[in-house]
Structure formats: structure tokens, C-alpha cells
Amino acid sequence: MNNESLDQVYTSMAQALTRVGEARAPLFLSILGLSLLSRLPSAQEALALLAQAEAASLEDGAMANYPVSSSAGADPARPT
């Protein structure tokens, strides 16, 4: 997924979070997260992503760290 597509997905997720509301946002994110994690080929990869997300969430200036599918369209200002 290139940066433009990722931005579209992020915007759609933010809009969905707004629609479900603050009280149901944790449930929405849990359902989404488990759905996405279940698509990974191994529990080891899922656990690594969980650890990465937890560590990023605890840092000041937290930022997602996602793989770039190809160098075409990669934004050097957004490290992976």
C-alpha cells in the first residue's frame, strides 16, 4: 500500500471511529485489530506487531511503523 492509499485508509478509520463514538472506540479497535492480526501467517508475527504497537504507544511523539510495499511513492519524511 502506498502512502496515498494508507492516508485514505487512515481517514476512513478516523471517520468510522467518529461514527461509533468515543465509548465504543476501544471495542471497534479491538475488533479491527483482531481481524487484521488473524490474517498474519503466524502468531510470532502477530506478537511482534503487538509489542511494536505497545512500545510506540508508550513513547512521546508516537508514530506508526509500517512496511512500505515498494520504494515507488515512498516518502523519506515518513520513516518505516
mmCIF file of the N, C-alpha and C atoms, coordinates in Angstrom:
data_MODEL
# 
_entry.id   MODEL 
# 
loop_
_atom_site.group_PDB 
_atom_site.id 
_atom_site.type_symbol 
_atom_site.label_atom_id 
_atom_site.label_alt_id 
_atom_site.label_comp_id 
_atom_site.label_asym_id 
_atom_site.label_entity_id 
_atom_site.label_seq_id 
_atom_site.pdbx_PDB_ins_code 
_atom_site.Cartn_x 
_atom_site.Cartn_y 
_atom_site.Cartn_z 
_atom_site.occupancy 
_atom_site.B_iso_or_equiv 
_atom_site.pdbx_formal_charge 
_atom_site.auth_seq_id 
_atom_site.auth_comp_id 
_atom_site.auth_asym_id 
_atom_site.auth_atom_id 
_atom_site.pdbx_PDB_model_num 
ATOM 1   N N  . MET A 1 1  ? 0.853   -1.166  0.000  1.00 0.00 ? 1  MET A N  1 
ATOM 2   C CA . MET A 1 1  ? 0.000   0.000   0.000  1.00 0.00 ? 1  MET A CA 1 
ATOM 3   C C  . MET A 1 1  ? 0.904   1.234   0.000  1.00 0.00 ? 1  MET A C  1 
ATOM 4   N N  . ASN A 1 2  ? 0.644   2.150   -0.901 1.00 0.00 ? 2  ASN A N  1 
ATOM 5   C CA . ASN A 1 2  ? 1.465   3.359   -0.941 1.00 0.00 ? 2  ASN A CA 1 
ATOM 6   C C  . ASN A 1 2  ? 0.948   4.378   0.091  1.00 0.00 ? 2  ASN A C  1 
ATOM 7   N N  . ASN A 1 3  ? 1.680   5.469   0.258  1.00 0.00 ? 3  ASN A N  1 
ATOM 8   C CA . ASN A 1 3  ? 1.322   6.455   1.282  1.00 0.00 ? 3  ASN A CA 1 
ATOM 9   C C  . ASN A 1 3  ? -0.046  7.080   1.042  1.00 0.00 ? 3  ASN A C  1 
ATOM 10  N N  . GLU A 1 4  ? -0.401  7.326   -0.217 1.00 0.00 ? 4  GLU A N  1 
ATOM 11  C CA . GLU A 1 4  ? -1.706  7.910   -0.518 1.00 0.00 ? 4  GLU A CA 1 
ATOM 12  C C  . GLU A 1 4  ? -2.837  6.953   -0.126 1.00 0.00 ? 4  GLU A C  1 
ATOM 13  N N  . SER A 1 5  ? -2.680  5.687   -0.451 1.00 0.00 ? 5  SER A N  1 
ATOM 14  C CA . SER A 1 5  ? -3.684  4.691   -0.070 1.00 0.00 ? 5  SER A CA 1 
ATOM 15  C C  . SER A 1 5  ? -3.767  4.558   1.443  1.00 0.00 ? 5  SER A C  1 
ATOM 16  N N  . LEU A 1 6  ? -2.614  4.559   2.094  1.00 0.00 ? 6  LEU A N  1 
ATOM 17  C CA . LEU A 1 6  ? -2.594  4.467   3.552  1.00 0.00 ? 6  LEU A CA 1 
ATOM 18  C C  . LEU A 1 6  ? -3.317  5.657   4.179  1.00 0.00 ? 6  LEU A C  1 
ATOM 19  N N  . ASP A 1 7  ? -3.117  6.835   3.612  1.00 0.00 ? 7  ASP A N  1 
ATOM 20  C CA . ASP A 1 7  ? -3.800  8.025   4.114  1.00 0.00 ? 7  ASP A CA 1 
ATOM 21  C C  . ASP A 1 7  ? -5.312  7.902   3.942  1.00 0.00 ? 7  ASP A C  1 
ATOM 22  N N  . GLN A 1 8  ? -5.755  7.340   2.817  1.00 0.00 ? 8  GLN A N  1 
ATOM 23  C CA . GLN A 1 8  ? -7.191  7.141   2.587  1.00 0.00 ? 8  GLN A CA 1 
ATOM 24  C C  . GLN A 1 8  ? -7.774  6.167   3.614  1.00 0.00 ? 8  GLN A C  1 
ATOM 25  N N  . VAL A 1 9  ? -7.042  5.094   3.884  1.00 0.00 ? 9  VAL A N  1 
ATOM 26  C CA . VAL A 1 9  ? -7.494  4.111   4.870  1.00 0.00 ? 9  VAL A CA 1 
ATOM 27  C C  . VAL A 1 9  ? -7.534  4.735   6.261  1.00 0.00 ? 9  VAL A C  1 
ATOM 28  N N  . TYR A 1 10 ? -6.505  5.507   6.604  1.00 0.00 ? 10 TYR A N  1 
ATOM 29  C CA . TYR A 1 10 ? -6.459  6.182   7.907  1.00 0.00 ? 10 TYR A CA 1 
ATOM 30  C C  . TYR A 1 10 ? -7.659  7.119   8.062  1.00 0.00 ? 10 TYR A C  1 
ATOM 31  N N  . THR A 1 11 ? -7.949  7.878   7.016  1.00 0.00 ? 11 THR A N  1 
ATOM 32  C CA . THR A 1 11 ? -9.088  8.807   7.064  1.00 0.00 ? 11 THR A CA 1 
ATOM 33  C C  . THR A 1 11 ? -10.389 8.051   7.252  1.00 0.00 ? 11 THR A C  1 
ATOM 34  N N  . SER A 1 12 ? -10.553 6.948   6.539  1.00 0.00 ? 12 SER A N  1 
ATOM 35  C CA . SER A 1 12 ? -11.759 6.141   6.679  1.00 0.00 ? 12 SER A CA 1 
ATOM 36  C C  . SER A 1 12 ? -11.879 5.563   8.088  1.00 0.00 ? 12 SER A C  1 
ATOM 37  N N  . MET A 1 13 ? -10.751 5.133   8.654  1.00 0.00 ? 13 MET A N  1 
ATOM 38  C CA . MET A 1 13 ? -10.768 4.602   10.020 1.00 0.00 ? 13 MET A CA 1 
ATOM 39  C C  . MET A 1 13 ? -11.140 5.700   11.010 1.00 0.00 ? 13 MET A C  1 
ATOM 40  N N  . ALA A 1 14 ? -10.590 6.891   10.843 1.00 0.00 ? 14 ALA A N  1 
ATOM 41  C CA . ALA A 1 14 ? -10.912 8.010   11.729 1.00 0.00 ? 14 ALA A CA 1 
ATOM 42  C C  . ALA A 1 14 ? -12.396 8.351   11.647 1.00 0.00 ? 14 ALA A C  1 
ATOM 43  N N  . GLN A 1 15 ? -12.958 8.313   10.451 1.00 0.00 ? 15 GLN A N  1 
ATOM 44  C CA . GLN A 1 15 ? -14.382 8.593   10.282 1.00 0.00 ? 15 GLN A CA 1 
ATOM 45  C C  . GLN A 1 15 ? -15.230 7.508   10.944 1.00 0.00 ? 15 GLN A C  1 
ATOM 46  N N  . ALA A 1 16 ? -14.811 6.247   10.814 1.00 0.00 ? 16 ALA A N  1 
ATOM 47  C CA . ALA A 1 16 ? -15.531 5.147   11.464 1.00 0.00 ? 16 ALA A CA 1 
ATOM 48  C C  . ALA A 1 16 ? -15.473 5.297   12.982 1.00 0.00 ? 16 ALA A C  1 
ATOM 49  N N  . LEU A 1 17 ? -14.324 5.685   13.511 1.00 0.00 ? 17 LEU A N  1 
ATOM 50  C CA . LEU A 1 17 ? -14.201 5.914   14.952 1.00 0.00 ? 17 LEU A CA 1 
ATOM 51  C C  . LEU A 1 17 ? -15.129 7.028   15.417 1.00 0.00 ? 17 LEU A C  1 
ATOM 52  N N  . THR A 1 18 ? -15.258 8.070   14.618 1.00 0.00 ? 18 THR A N  1 
ATOM 53  C CA . THR A 1 18 ? -16.177 9.155   14.948 1.00 0.00 ? 18 THR A CA 1 
ATOM 54  C C  . THR A 1 18 ? -17.612 8.644   14.976 1.00 0.00 ? 18 THR A C  1 
ATOM 55  N N  . ARG A 1 19 ? -17.972 7.813   13.993 1.00 0.00 ? 19 ARG A N  1 
ATOM 56  C CA . ARG A 1 19 ? -19.342 7.293   13.930 1.00 0.00 ? 19 ARG A CA 1 
ATOM 57  C C  . ARG A 1 19 ? -19.668 6.380   15.107 1.00 0.00 ? 19 ARG A C  1 
ATOM 58  N N  . VAL A 1 20 ? -18.724 5.521   15.521 1.00 0.00 ? 20 VAL A N  1 
ATOM 59  C CA . VAL A 1 20 ? -19.026 4.616   16.635 1.00 0.00 ? 20 VAL A CA 1 
ATOM 60  C C  . VAL A 1 20 ? -18.977 5.334   17.972 1.00 0.00 ? 20 VAL A C  1 
ATOM 61  N N  . GLY A 1 21 ? -18.264 6.436   18.038 1.00 0.00 ? 21 GLY A N  1 
ATOM 62  C CA . GLY A 1 21 ? -18.214 7.230   19.264 1.00 0.00 ? 21 GLY A CA 1 
ATOM 63  C C  . GLY A 1 21 ? -17.096 6.808   20.193 1.00 0.00 ? 21 GLY A C  1 
ATOM 64  N N  . GLU A 1 22 ? -16.751 7.740   21.074 1.00 0.00 ? 22 GLU A N  1 
ATOM 65  C CA . GLU A 1 22 ? -15.630 7.531   21.990 1.00 0.00 ? 22 GLU A CA 1 
ATOM 66  C C  . GLU A 1 22 ? -15.830 6.316   22.895 1.00 0.00 ? 22 GLU A C  1 
ATOM 67  N N  . ALA A 1 23 ? -17.062 6.098   23.345 1.00 0.00 ? 23 ALA A N  1 
ATOM 68  C CA . ALA A 1 23 ? -17.317 4.993   24.269 1.00 0.00 ? 23 ALA A CA 1 
ATOM 69  C C  . ALA A 1 23 ? -17.099 3.630   23.617 1.00 0.00 ? 23 ALA A C  1 
ATOM 70  N N  . ARG A 1 24 ? -17.358 3.520   22.317 1.00 0.00 ? 24 ARG A N  1 
ATOM 71  C CA . ARG A 1 24 ? -17.214 2.236   21.623 1.00 0.00 ? 24 ARG A CA 1 
ATOM 72  C C  . ARG A 1 24 ? -15.924 2.132   20.812 1.00 0.00 ? 24 ARG A C  1 
ATOM 73  N N  . ALA A 1 25 ? -15.115 3.178   20.825 1.00 0.00 ? 25 ALA A N  1 
ATOM 74  C CA . ALA A 1 25 ? -13.868 3.165   20.062 1.00 0.00 ? 25 ALA A CA 1 
ATOM 75  C C  . ALA A 1 25 ? -12.938 2.015   20.476 1.00 0.00 ? 25 ALA A C  1 
ATOM 76  N N  . PRO A 1 26 ? -12.750 1.741   21.781 1.00 0.00 ? 26 PRO A N  1 
ATOM 77  C CA . PRO A 1 26 ? -11.881 0.612   22.146 1.00 0.00 ? 26 PRO A CA 1 
ATOM 78  C C  . PRO A 1 26 ? -12.394 -0.725  21.595 1.00 0.00 ? 26 PRO A C  1 
ATOM 79  N N  . LEU A 1 27 ? -13.707 -0.927  21.601 1.00 0.00 ? 27 LEU A N  1 
ATOM 80  C CA . LEU A 1 27 ? -14.276 -2.151  21.055 1.00 0.00 ? 27 LEU A CA 1 
ATOM 81  C C  . LEU A 1 27 ? -14.025 -2.231  19.548 1.00 0.00 ? 27 LEU A C  1 
ATOM 82  N N  . PHE A 1 28 ? -14.282 -1.128  18.845 1.00 0.00 ? 28 PHE A N  1 
ATOM 83  C CA . PHE A 1 28 ? -14.038 -1.071  17.403 1.00 0.00 ? 28 PHE A CA 1 
ATOM 84  C C  . PHE A 1 28 ? -12.583 -1.419  17.099 1.00 0.00 ? 28 PHE A C  1 
ATOM 85  N N  . LEU A 1 29 ? -11.655 -0.791  17.808 1.00 0.00 ? 29 LEU A N  1 
ATOM 86  C CA . LEU A 1 29 ? -10.236 -1.023  17.552 1.00 0.00 ? 29 LEU A CA 1 
ATOM 87  C C  . LEU A 1 29 ? -9.827  -2.454  17.894 1.00 0.00 ? 29 LEU A C  1 
ATOM 88  N N  . SER A 1 30 ? -10.427 -3.028  18.931 1.00 0.00 ? 30 SER A N  1 
ATOM 89  C CA . SER A 1 30 ? -10.137 -4.428  19.280 1.00 0.00 ? 30 SER A CA 1 
ATOM 90  C C  . SER A 1 30 ? -10.623 -5.372  18.190 1.00 0.00 ? 30 SER A C  1 
ATOM 91  N N  . ILE A 1 31 ? -11.841 -5.148  17.708 1.00 0.00 ? 31 ILE A N  1 
ATOM 92  C CA . ILE A 1 31 ? -12.384 -5.992  16.638 1.00 0.00 ? 31 ILE A CA 1 
ATOM 93  C C  . ILE A 1 31 ? -11.524 -5.860  15.380 1.00 0.00 ? 31 ILE A C  1 
ATOM 94  N N  . LEU A 1 32 ? -11.201 -4.643  15.008 1.00 0.00 ? 32 LEU A N  1 
ATOM 95  C CA . LEU A 1 32 ? -10.373 -4.402  13.827 1.00 0.00 ? 32 LEU A CA 1 
ATOM 96  C C  . LEU A 1 32 ? -8.997  -5.042  13.988 1.00 0.00 ? 32 LEU A C  1 
ATOM 97  N N  . GLY A 1 33 ? -8.375  -4.807  15.141 1.00 0.00 ? 33 GLY A N  1 
ATOM 98  C CA . GLY A 1 33 ? -7.043  -5.349  15.388 1.00 0.00 ? 33 GLY A CA 1 
ATOM 99  C C  . GLY A 1 33 ? -7.013  -6.866  15.329 1.00 0.00 ? 33 GLY A C  1 
ATOM 100 N N  . LEU A 1 34 ? -7.972  -7.530  15.971 1.00 0.00 ? 34 LEU A N  1 
ATOM 101 C CA . LEU A 1 34 ? -8.001  -8.993  15.950 1.00 0.00 ? 34 LEU A CA 1 
ATOM 102 C C  . LEU A 1 34 ? -8.261  -9.521  14.543 1.00 0.00 ? 34 LEU A C  1 
ATOM 103 N N  . SER A 1 35 ? -9.120  -8.840  13.808 1.00 0.00 ? 35 SER A N  1 
ATOM 104 C CA . SER A 1 35 ? -9.391  -9.233  12.430 1.00 0.00 ? 35 SER A CA 1 
ATOM 105 C C  . SER A 1 35 ? -8.125  -9.153  11.582 1.00 0.00 ? 35 SER A C  1 
ATOM 106 N N  . LEU A 1 36 ? -7.388  -8.061  11.731 1.00 0.00 ? 36 LEU A N  1 
ATOM 107 C CA . LEU A 1 36 ? -6.159  -7.892  10.953 1.00 0.00 ? 36 LEU A CA 1 
ATOM 108 C C  . LEU A 1 36 ? -5.063  -8.852  11.407 1.00 0.00 ? 36 LEU A C  1 
ATOM 109 N N  . LEU A 1 37 ? -4.915  -9.038  12.719 1.00 0.00 ? 37 LEU A N  1 
ATOM 110 C CA . LEU A 1 37 ? -3.892  -9.946  13.234 1.00 0.00 ? 37 LEU A CA 1 
ATOM 111 C C  . LEU A 1 37 ? -4.157  -11.381 12.786 1.00 0.00 ? 37 LEU A C  1 
ATOM 112 N N  . SER A 1 38 ? -5.425  -11.753 12.668 1.00 0.00 ? 38 SER A N  1 
ATOM 113 C CA . SER A 1 38 ? -5.745  -13.122 12.268 1.00 0.00 ? 38 SER A CA 1 
ATOM 114 C C  . SER A 1 38 ? -5.347  -13.411 10.822 1.00 0.00 ? 38 SER A C  1 
ATOM 115 N N  . ARG A 1 39 ? -5.091  -12.376 10.036 1.00 0.00 ? 39 ARG A N  1 
ATOM 116 C CA . ARG A 1 39 ? -4.677  -12.552 8.647  1.00 0.00 ? 39 ARG A CA 1 
ATOM 117 C C  . ARG A 1 39 ? -3.164  -12.802 8.504  1.00 0.00 ? 39 ARG A C  1 
ATOM 118 N N  . LEU A 1 40 ? -2.427  -12.632 9.579  1.00 0.00 ? 40 LEU A N  1 
ATOM 119 C CA . LEU A 1 40 ? -0.977  -12.862 9.534  1.00 0.00 ? 40 LEU A CA 1 
ATOM 120 C C  . LEU A 1 40 ? -0.703  -14.362 9.506  1.00 0.00 ? 40 LEU A C  1 
ATOM 121 N N  . PRO A 1 41 ? 0.416   -14.747 8.894  1.00 0.00 ? 41 PRO A N  1 
ATOM 122 C CA . PRO A 1 41 ? 0.702   -16.174 8.756  1.00 0.00 ? 41 PRO A CA 1 
ATOM 123 C C  . PRO A 1 41 ? 1.110   -16.879 10.048 1.00 0.00 ? 41 PRO A C  1 
ATOM 124 N N  . SER A 1 42 ? 1.537   -16.119 11.074 1.00 0.00 ? 42 SER A N  1 
ATOM 125 C CA . SER A 1 42 ? 1.970   -16.792 12.302 1.00 0.00 ? 42 SER A CA 1 
ATOM 126 C C  . SER A 1 42 ? 1.680   -15.940 13.534 1.00 0.00 ? 42 SER A C  1 
ATOM 127 N N  . ALA A 1 43 ? 1.557   -16.636 14.649 1.00 0.00 ? 43 ALA A N  1 
ATOM 128 C CA . ALA A 1 43 ? 1.368   -15.948 15.928 1.00 0.00 ? 43 ALA A CA 1 
ATOM 129 C C  . ALA A 1 43 ? 2.599   -15.118 16.268 1.00 0.00 ? 43 ALA A C  1 
ATOM 130 N N  . GLN A 1 44 ? 3.773   -15.587 15.879 1.00 0.00 ? 44 GLN A N  1 
ATOM 131 C CA . GLN A 1 44 ? 5.015   -14.866 16.158 1.00 0.00 ? 44 GLN A CA 1 
ATOM 132 C C  . GLN A 1 44 ? 4.982   -13.474 15.515 1.00 0.00 ? 44 GLN A C  1 
ATOM 133 N N  . GLU A 1 45 ? 4.516   -13.385 14.275 1.00 0.00 ? 45 GLU A N  1 
ATOM 134 C CA . GLU A 1 45 ? 4.426   -12.086 13.609 1.00 0.00 ? 45 GLU A CA 1 
ATOM 135 C C  . GLU A 1 45 ? 3.390   -11.196 14.286 1.00 0.00 ? 45 GLU A C  1 
ATOM 136 N N  . ALA A 1 46 ? 2.273   -11.773 14.687 1.00 0.00 ? 46 ALA A N  1 
ATOM 137 C CA . ALA A 1 46 ? 1.235   -11.001 15.371 1.00 0.00 ? 46 ALA A CA 1 
ATOM 138 C C  . ALA A 1 46 ? 1.757   -10.466 16.704 1.00 0.00 ? 46 ALA A C  1 
ATOM 139 N N  . LEU A 1 47 ? 2.454   -11.308 17.455 1.00 0.00 ? 47 LEU A N  1 
ATOM 140 C CA . LEU A 1 47 ? 3.000   -10.878 18.740 1.00 0.00 ? 47 LEU A CA 1 
ATOM 141 C C  . LEU A 1 47 ? 4.046   -9.784  18.563 1.00 0.00 ? 47 LEU A C  1 
ATOM 142 N N  . ALA A 1 48 ? 4.834   -9.869  17.507 1.00 0.00 ? 48 ALA A N  1 
ATOM 143 C CA . ALA A 1 48 ? 5.842   -8.833  17.231 1.00 0.00 ? 48 ALA A CA 1 
ATOM 144 C C  . ALA A 1 48 ? 5.152   -7.492  16.938 1.00 0.00 ? 48 ALA A C  1 
ATOM 145 N N  . LEU A 1 49 ? 4.075   -7.515  16.164 1.00 0.00 ? 49 LEU A N  1 
ATOM 146 C CA . LEU A 1 49 ? 3.340   -6.281  15.879 1.00 0.00 ? 49 LEU A CA 1 
ATOM 147 C C  . LEU A 1 49 ? 2.702   -5.708  17.143 1.00 0.00 ? 49 LEU A C  1 
ATOM 148 N N  . LEU A 1 50 ? 2.167   -6.572  17.989 1.00 0.00 ? 50 LEU A N  1 
ATOM 149 C CA . LEU A 1 50 ? 1.593   -6.102  19.256 1.00 0.00 ? 50 LEU A CA 1 
ATOM 150 C C  . LEU A 1 50 ? 2.653   -5.421  20.113 1.00 0.00 ? 50 LEU A C  1 
ATOM 151 N N  . ALA A 1 51 ? 3.817   -6.028  20.215 1.00 0.00 ? 51 ALA A N  1 
ATOM 152 C CA . ALA A 1 51 ? 4.905   -5.444  21.004 1.00 0.00 ? 51 ALA A CA 1 
ATOM 153 C C  . ALA A 1 51 ? 5.345   -4.110  20.408 1.00 0.00 ? 51 ALA A C  1 
ATOM 154 N N  . GLN A 1 52 ? 5.424   -4.036  19.089 1.00 0.00 ? 52 GLN A N  1 
ATOM 155 C CA . GLN A 1 52 ? 5.816   -2.800  18.412 1.00 0.00 ? 52 GLN A CA 1 
ATOM 156 C C  . GLN A 1 52 ? 4.789   -1.697  18.668 1.00 0.00 ? 52 GLN A C  1 
ATOM 157 N N  . ALA A 1 53 ? 3.517   -2.023  18.576 1.00 0.00 ? 53 ALA A N  1 
ATOM 158 C CA . ALA A 1 53 ? 2.470   -1.028  18.805 1.00 0.00 ? 53 ALA A CA 1 
ATOM 159 C C  . ALA A 1 53 ? 2.463   -0.564  20.252 1.00 0.00 ? 53 ALA A C  1 
ATOM 160 N N  . GLU A 1 54 ? 2.658   -1.486  21.182 1.00 0.00 ? 54 GLU A N  1 
ATOM 161 C CA . GLU A 1 54 ? 2.705   -1.117  22.593 1.00 0.00 ? 54 GLU A CA 1 
ATOM 162 C C  . GLU A 1 54 ? 3.869   -0.176  22.872 1.00 0.00 ? 54 GLU A C  1 
ATOM 163 N N  . ALA A 1 55 ? 5.042   -0.511  22.358 1.00 0.00 ? 55 ALA A N  1 
ATOM 164 C CA . ALA A 1 55 ? 6.214   0.331   22.576 1.00 0.00 ? 55 ALA A CA 1 
ATOM 165 C C  . ALA A 1 55 ? 6.018   1.715   21.964 1.00 0.00 ? 55 ALA A C  1 
ATOM 166 N N  . ALA A 1 56 ? 5.470   1.765   20.747 1.00 0.00 ? 56 ALA A N  1 
ATOM 167 C CA . ALA A 1 56 ? 5.244   3.059   20.091 1.00 0.00 ? 56 ALA A CA 1 
ATOM 168 C C  . ALA A 1 56 ? 4.222   3.890   20.859 1.00 0.00 ? 56 ALA A C  1 
ATOM 169 N N  . SER A 1 57 ? 3.228   3.235   21.434 1.00 0.00 ? 57 SER A N  1 
ATOM 170 C CA . SER A 1 57 ? 2.191   3.947   22.185 1.00 0.00 ? 57 SER A CA 1 
ATOM 171 C C  . SER A 1 57 ? 2.715   4.567   23.470 1.00 0.00 ? 57 SER A C  1 
ATOM 172 N N  . LEU A 1 58 ? 3.769   4.006   24.006 1.00 0.00 ? 58 LEU A N  1 
ATOM 173 C CA . LEU A 1 58 ? 4.327   4.500   25.262 1.00 0.00 ? 58 LEU A CA 1 
ATOM 174 C C  . LEU A 1 58 ? 5.356   5.601   25.062 1.00 0.00 ? 58 LEU A C  1 
ATOM 175 N N  . GLU A 1 59 ? 5.776   5.819   23.812 1.00 0.00 ? 59 GLU A N  1 
ATOM 176 C CA . GLU A 1 59 ? 6.771   6.848   23.509 1.00 0.00 ? 59 GLU A CA 1 
ATOM 177 C C  . GLU A 1 59 ? 6.108   8.202   23.315 1.00 0.00 ? 59 GLU A C  1 
ATOM 178 N N  . ASP A 1 60 ? 6.833   9.258   23.646 1.00 0.00 ? 60 ASP A N  1 
ATOM 179 C CA . ASP A 1 60 ? 6.369   10.594  23.294 1.00 0.00 ? 60 ASP A CA 1 
ATOM 180 C C  . ASP A 1 60 ? 6.478   10.729  21.784 1.00 0.00 ? 60 ASP A C  1 
ATOM 181 N N  . GLY A 1 61 ? 5.499   11.371  21.179 1.00 0.00 ? 61 GLY A N  1 
ATOM 182 C CA . GLY A 1 61 ? 5.522   11.544  19.724 1.00 0.00 ? 61 GLY A CA 1 
ATOM 183 C C  . GLY A 1 61 ? 5.342   10.235  18.990 1.00 0.00 ? 61 GLY A C  1 
ATOM 184 N N  . ALA A 1 62 ? 4.480   9.372   19.527 1.00 0.00 ? 62 ALA A N  1 
ATOM 185 C CA . ALA A 1 62 ? 4.258   8.054   18.937 1.00 0.00 ? 62 ALA A CA 1 
ATOM 186 C C  . ALA A 1 62 ? 3.908   8.149   17.460 1.00 0.00 ? 62 ALA A C  1 
ATOM 187 N N  . MET A 1 63 ? 4.477   7.224   16.684 1.00 0.00 ? 63 MET A N  1 
ATOM 188 C CA . MET A 1 63 ? 4.221   7.166   15.244 1.00 0.00 ? 63 MET A CA 1 
ATOM 189 C C  . MET A 1 63 ? 4.166   5.710   14.822 1.00 0.00 ? 63 MET A C  1 
ATOM 190 N N  . ALA A 1 64 ? 3.230   5.401   13.944 1.00 0.00 ? 64 ALA A N  1 
ATOM 191 C CA . ALA A 1 64 ? 3.133   4.035   13.443 1.00 0.00 ? 64 ALA A CA 1 
ATOM 192 C C  . ALA A 1 64 ? 4.368   3.695   12.631 1.00 0.00 ? 64 ALA A C  1 
ATOM 193 N N  . ASN A 1 65 ? 4.778   2.461   12.720 1.00 0.00 ? 65 ASN A N  1 
ATOM 194 C CA . ASN A 1 65 ? 5.914   1.965   11.944 1.00 0.00 ? 65 ASN A CA 1 
ATOM 195 C C  . ASN A 1 65 ? 5.375   0.857   11.059 1.00 0.00 ? 65 ASN A C  1 
ATOM 196 N N  . TYR A 1 66 ? 5.215   1.145   9.791  1.00 0.00 ? 66 TYR A N  1 
ATOM 197 C CA . TYR A 1 66 ? 4.634   0.182   8.872  1.00 0.00 ? 66 TYR A CA 1 
ATOM 198 C C  . TYR A 1 66 ? 5.574   -0.030  7.701  1.00 0.00 ? 66 TYR A C  1 
ATOM 199 N N  . PRO A 1 67 ? 5.537   -1.244  7.119  1.00 0.00 ? 67 PRO A N  1 
ATOM 200 C CA . PRO A 1 67 ? 6.414   -1.513  5.982  1.00 0.00 ? 67 PRO A CA 1 
ATOM 201 C C  . PRO A 1 67 ? 5.892   -0.821  4.727  1.00 0.00 ? 67 PRO A C  1 
ATOM 202 N N  . VAL A 1 68 ? 6.798   -0.349  3.910  1.00 0.00 ? 68 VAL A N  1 
ATOM 203 C CA . VAL A 1 68 ? 6.433   0.219   2.624  1.00 0.00 ? 68 VAL A CA 1 
ATOM 204 C C  . VAL A 1 68 ? 6.485   -0.915  1.624  1.00 0.00 ? 68 VAL A C  1 
ATOM 205 N N  . SER A 1 69 ? 5.400   -1.081  0.842  1.00 0.00 ? 69 SER A N  1 
ATOM 206 C CA . SER A 1 69 ? 5.316   -2.214  -0.061 1.00 0.00 ? 69 SER A CA 1 
ATOM 207 C C  . SER A 1 69 ? 6.315   -2.130  -1.204 1.00 0.00 ? 69 SER A C  1 
ATOM 208 N N  . SER A 1 70 ? 6.687   -0.918  -1.604 1.00 0.00 ? 70 SER A N  1 
ATOM 209 C CA . SER A 1 70 ? 7.713   -0.755  -2.635 1.00 0.00 ? 70 SER A CA 1 
ATOM 210 C C  . SER A 1 70 ? 8.339   0.613   -2.469 1.00 0.00 ? 70 SER A C  1 
ATOM 211 N N  . SER A 1 71 ? 9.482   0.811   -3.086 1.00 0.00 ? 71 SER A N  1 
ATOM 212 C CA . SER A 1 71 ? 10.137  2.099   -2.956 1.00 0.00 ? 71 SER A CA 1 
ATOM 213 C C  . SER A 1 71 ? 9.440   3.159   -3.782 1.00 0.00 ? 71 SER A C  1 
ATOM 214 N N  . ALA A 1 72 ? 8.617   2.768   -4.759 1.00 0.00 ? 72 ALA A N  1 
ATOM 215 C CA . ALA A 1 72 ? 7.880   3.739   -5.558 1.00 0.00 ? 72 ALA A CA 1 
ATOM 216 C C  . ALA A 1 72 ? 6.869   4.443   -4.676 1.00 0.00 ? 72 ALA A C  1 
ATOM 217 N N  . GLY A 1 73 ? 6.924   5.738   -4.628 1.00 0.00 ? 73 GLY A N  1 
ATOM 218 C CA . GLY A 1 73 ? 5.989   6.503   -3.830 1.00 0.00 ? 73 GLY A CA 1 
ATOM 219 C C  . GLY A 1 73 ? 6.357   6.598   -2.364 1.00 0.00 ? 73 GLY A C  1 
ATOM 220 N N  . ALA A 1 74 ? 7.482   6.018   -1.975 1.00 0.00 ? 74 ALA A N  1 
ATOM 221 C CA . ALA A 1 74 ? 7.889   6.094   -0.570 1.00 0.00 ? 74 ALA A CA 1 
ATOM 222 C C  . ALA A 1 74 ? 8.231   7.536   -0.230 1.00 0.00 ? 74 ALA A C  1 
ATOM 223 N N  . ASP A 1 75 ? 7.845   7.934   0.959  1.00 0.00 ? 75 ASP A N  1 
ATOM 224 C CA . ASP A 1 75 ? 8.085   9.284   1.423  1.00 0.00 ? 75 ASP A CA 1 
ATOM 225 C C  . ASP A 1 75 ? 9.219   9.254   2.432  1.00 0.00 ? 75 ASP A C  1 
ATOM 226 N N  . PRO A 1 76 ? 10.381  9.814   2.110  1.00 0.00 ? 76 PRO A N  1 
ATOM 227 C CA . PRO A 1 76 ? 11.505  9.766   3.041  1.00 0.00 ? 76 PRO A CA 1 
ATOM 228 C C  . PRO A 1 76 ? 11.232  10.504  4.338  1.00 0.00 ? 76 PRO A C  1 
ATOM 229 N N  . ALA A 1 77 ? 10.227  11.378  4.363  1.00 0.00 ? 77 ALA A N  1 
ATOM 230 C CA . ALA A 1 77 ? 9.889   12.081  5.592  1.00 0.00 ? 77 ALA A CA 1 
ATOM 231 C C  . ALA A 1 77 ? 9.100   11.197  6.548  1.00 0.00 ? 77 ALA A C  1 
ATOM 232 N N  . ARG A 1 78 ? 8.611   10.050  6.045  1.00 0.00 ? 78 ARG A N  1 
ATOM 233 C CA . ARG A 1 78 ? 7.855   9.110   6.883  1.00 0.00 ? 78 ARG A CA 1 
ATOM 234 C C  . ARG A 1 78 ? 8.648   7.820   6.981  1.00 0.00 ? 78 ARG A C  1 
ATOM 235 N N  . PRO A 1 79 ? 9.489   7.711   7.990  1.00 0.00 ? 79 PRO A N  1 
ATOM 236 C CA . PRO A 1 79 ? 10.313  6.514   8.110  1.00 0.00 ? 79 PRO A CA 1 
ATOM 237 C C  . PRO A 1 79 ? 9.474   5.283   8.370  1.00 0.00 ? 79 PRO A C  1 
ATOM 238 N N  . THR A 1 80 ? 9.987   4.156   7.954  1.00 0.00 ? 80 THR A N  1 
ATOM 239 C CA . THR A 1 80 ? 9.286   2.903   8.190  1.00 0.00 ? 80 THR A CA 1 
ATOM 240 C C  . THR A 1 80 ? 9.956   2.120   9.278  1.00 0.00 ? 80 THR A C  1 
# 
